[in-house]
Amino acid sequence: MTARDLAVIVVAAGRGERLGANTPKAFVEILGRSILEYSLIPLQNMDALAQVIVAARASHREAALDIADSVLGHSGIRIDVVVGGETRQQSIANALAVVDSAAEVVLVHDAARAFATTKLFERVADSVRETRTACIPALQIADTIKRVEGQNILDTVDRSSLRAAQTPQGFVASELVAAYREAGEDFTDDAALMQSLGHKVFFVDGEAAAEKITTASDLARVVSRLSSGTRTGMGVDVHRFSADPTKPLYLGTIEWPGVPGLDGHSDGDAVSHAIVDALLSAAGLGDIGSNFGVDRPEFEGANGSVFLTETIALLEDAGFRPVNVSVQVIGNRPKISTQRVATERALSELIGAPVSFGATTTDGLGFLGNDEGVAAVASALIIDSEARLTS
């Protein structure tokens, strides 16, 4: 079993003034997800991760906690959110104050580098473990570099020995904590702080995907890249109310008391089934019938969560992941407002993406208006998982 020896600090306290947004940069949304959320997603797959500390502005502390909990709350990882300082270094100092004493390795990551991959995090952490030396990811410089004075070009700099530093940057936890106690000035990154105190810093290969989102043009470039890999799908499902008054009603995977259940080979969860069809159609993977048909006895009476979990696995195998889902119930019953929030939360956790849930009626028209059953219509946006890795 992998030892949980790793803590990750995510710095998300920047104002984002150069981005030109009306909210702190880490909370700007791209295709329905905040920059902070994207930056946390790669941490889901790190077996050695014990703790995540997010440094956010005081005004967005609760929002940061909600986002971190939605991404990582099911994994048993300790989550802390601290208030950031006026500088990056002050924010990290606040985060280091709550790092668990059991953490041997700590990674410091900028939320603005939202598309760094799990492999990059692991590459840095593994280097620190193996060498007991600080390590950062770095990219070769592709452009020709000039040294200037005013408007004058003085000379061309040999770029072969230059690298562009990225995050996450990794350290022996006790050494970084000690370095912050001794820090006498502000540095632009933690590697520079460590070097100022005589520590060595190694590097591993960085990633083009880990580019920093700083300006509006950076954001536009990322949105364009991600949008090129998106696909949409729709799904519809209809079920009749059961004649059996003891059958429970399930919609969106949760039980709705006081309303008869729905007929069906499984539990009749029209909401979950419509979402499954929307996700499968977006990925070009058929529909619920072709994947989980009535000829499959293992799905008889199954809760909607079973179909959703299986569908997400199919999407992952095909190289897709959900971005967001919207679903609407059509019918007179149940009253959706009584469990809207609980249903959205349950579905979002299963799908791994935001889900919005609503309802309408047919003004008394048709079998839905006659209260014979329930229909659900869902739309889904998915993205090619590799789209986030290409530059």
Sequence and secondary structure as in RCSB ss.txt:
>XXXX:A:sequence
MTARDLAVIVVAAGRGERLGANTPKAFVEILGRSILEYSLIPLQNMDALAQVIVAARASHREAALDIADSVLGHS
GIRIDVVVGGETRQQSIANALAVVDSAAEVVLVHDAARAFATTKLFERVADSVRETRTACIPALQIADTIKRVEG
QNILDTVDRSSLRAAQTPQGFVASELVAAYREAGEDFTDDAALMQSLGHKVFFVDGEAAAEKITTASDLARVVSR
LSSGTRTGMGVDVHRFSADPTKPLYLGTIEWPGVPGLDGHSDGDAVSHAIVDALLSAAGLGDIGSNFGVDRPEFE
GANGSVFLTETIALLEDAGFRPVNVSVQVIGNRPKISTQRVATERALSELIGAPVSFGATTTDGLGFLGNDEGVA
AVASALIIDSEARLTS
>XXXX:A:secstr
     EEEEEEE    GGGT SS GGG EETTEEHHHHHHGGGGG TTEEEEEEEE GGGHHHHHHHHHHHHGGG
T EEEEEE  SSHHHHHHHHHTT  TT SEEEEEETTSTT  HHHHHHHHHHHHHHSSEEEEEEE  S EEEEET
TEEEEEE GGG EEE S EEEEHHHHHHHHHH  S  SSHHHHHHHTT  EEEEE  GGG    SHHHHHHHHHH
HHTTEEEEEEEEEEEB S TTS  EETTEE TTS  B SSS   HHHHHHHHHHHHHHT   HHHHH TT GGGT
T  HHHHHHHHHHHHHHTTEEEEEEEEEEESS S GGGTHHHHHHHHHHHHTS EEEEEE  TT HHHHTTSEEE
EEEEEEEEEGGGGG  
